[in-house]
């Protein structure tokens, strides 16, 4: 994936660079029909993810991406444009994951991350704990998925920790 103008690039980002209130735009991805079907075939084989004709008769009126596929596409943008290769140390999990609208093949999804809070770990002062709100929007600006995530990020100057 390229780094279009206005998209956050995470080079050399440490805990100290994750400032509460900061908003990061992570770029976009277009949902591909064949990828929707392939993902569903392997991981979420429900008819409205697999079969266009059966999906037309569903409550969605057509083929839709699995919510887990949507989350996976978002994760790729997070890795490429938000997490830092030099300081990312994993995550204890996510909270409040919600799929608010169906995602269709051809939709263009963009991701916006807002840092909610950041603090040093008491038990591991060489790293910080960052909590973020992650919103996924379609081409019409509608939020299709949101979640709150916590990540561990290595501190630049962990010797200064109390």
HUCORFEN-V924111 format. One line per field, one symbol per residue. ss: DSSP state (a for helix, b for strand, c for the rest). phi: phi as a letter, one per 30 degrees, with the letter a starting at -180 (. if undefined). psi: psi as a letter, one per 40 degrees, with the letter a starting at -180 (. if undefined). A space follows every 10 residues. Layout:
ss: ???
phi: ???
psi: ???
This chain:
ss: cccccccccc ccccaaaccc ccbbbbbbbb ccaaaaaaaa aaacccaaaa caaaaacccc ccccccaaaa aaaaaaaaaa accccccbcc ccbbbbbbbc cccccccbbb bbbbbbbbbb ccccccbbbb bbbbbbbccc ccbbbbbbbb bbbbcccaaa cc
phi: .dcdejcdcd ehccedccce jdccccibbc dceddedddd edbbdcedcc bedddddddc ildbdeedde ddddeddddd bbdcddbdbj adkbbhdbcc bdccejdccb bbccddabbd dddbddbccc cbcccccddc iddcabacbc bcbdddbddd dd
psi: iigihehhhe hfhideeghh ehhhheaiih hhdddddddd dddggideed hdddddeiee eihiiidddd dddddddddd edihdeehfa ieaiifhhhd iihiheihhi hhhhhdihii hddgeeiihh hihhhhiaee ehhdiiihih ihhhidgede i.
